[in-house]
């Protein structure tokens, strides 16, 4: 895996022809089209018929893994201080014991063939939970049609991690339409406008000298990114940054949250400077962070002085939806540019495909 010096990396990230050669699957165009995808997802979300028996339930669960599962983490952070019904995110085969007829369960599988999600779907149905599916097709769509379960069908053709707009927006908008939270149309419209503006300043055509996402990728190149968020909307953004770097850049990345990390992980910074020097820290910041957390962050920066560097990324926009999605958009572009610096095609996920193939082989033996 190639690592470029800063001067050479800037030349690479400003060469559209070289980046296109590294991106035969067109991931650049998909990431740059995030605002259009949010707009399309908003229209889809408004068109679905929602039965009355989905209203007034006491618990909310989202089910999904990988690129489909992150939508649940984001939704939870966006509605946790608004919805009276508690919400739990499930990323596995089974459901908590509390799932019953008083539970609204969103089953998200972009491909429609994710085995963990299909398992959880059958359990939810067996327990009488009210289910809504979000998928582009596959077995999930067949099962939902068979069982007369409401299903939100989204466009196919994206890598699951690039389909976030279509997996997140329907859940948020549906919760608003059903009365669990305030209507989400206007907050999402604000997010769309903000993402349009943000794309103009971090898209591939903007030079590295003035492109925040490209500069972040340069700072991370050859280092292990450690993404720090805090309890609240930056927690979901930090997880998204970590997983995007893993999948798009084919690189290690790790994440943690304030204030929890100040009770454990912070000790490592002073104890092992030899390891700390291989780490680049990214601090995701939001004006909604608790005042004491903001103080913790400033103090902790002094303790992390042995890191190779510290970058701070501040959210933009007014609503929580816009602020969170702005952080995610910057992270998505950053992981894309980091892939290019490593000479990596950002679309293939060979390790995940290998694991799935081996599991399939085991099932048929």
ZIPE-V64435 format. One line per field, one symbol per residue. ss: DSSP state (~ for helix, > for strand, _ for the rest). psi: psi as a letter, one per 40 degrees, with the letter a starting at -180 (. if undefined). A space follows every 50 residues. Layout:
ss: ???
psi: ???
This chain:
ss: _____~~~~~~~~__~~~~~~_____~~~~~~_~~~~~~~~~~~~~~___ _~~~____>>>>>__~~~~~~~~~~~~~~______>>>>>__________ __>>>>>>>_____~~~~~~~~~~~~___>>>>>>__~~~~~~~~~~__> >>>______~~~_~~~~~~~~~~~~~~_______~~~~~~~~~~~~~~~~ ~~_____~~~_~~~~~~~~~___>>>>>>>__~~~~~~~~~~~~~~~~__ __>>>>>>_~~~~___~~~~~_~~~~__>>>>>>>_____~~~~~~~~~~ ~~~_____>>>>>>_____~~~~~~~~~~~~~~~~~~~~~~________~ ~~~~~~~~~~~~~~_
psi: hhhiidddddddeegddddddegdefddddddeddddddddddddeehhh ideeifieihhihiibddddddddddddededhdhihhhhgadiiideha efhhhhhhhddeehddddddddddddeeihhhihieaaddddddddefhh hhhiiieihdeefddedddddddddddeediihedddddddddddddddd eeidehiddehdddddddddheihhhhhaihadeddddddddddddddef iiiiiiiieddeecdddddddgddddeehhhhhhiieeihdddddddddd ddefeeidihihhhiiididdddddddddddddddddddddefhhedigd ddddddddddddde.
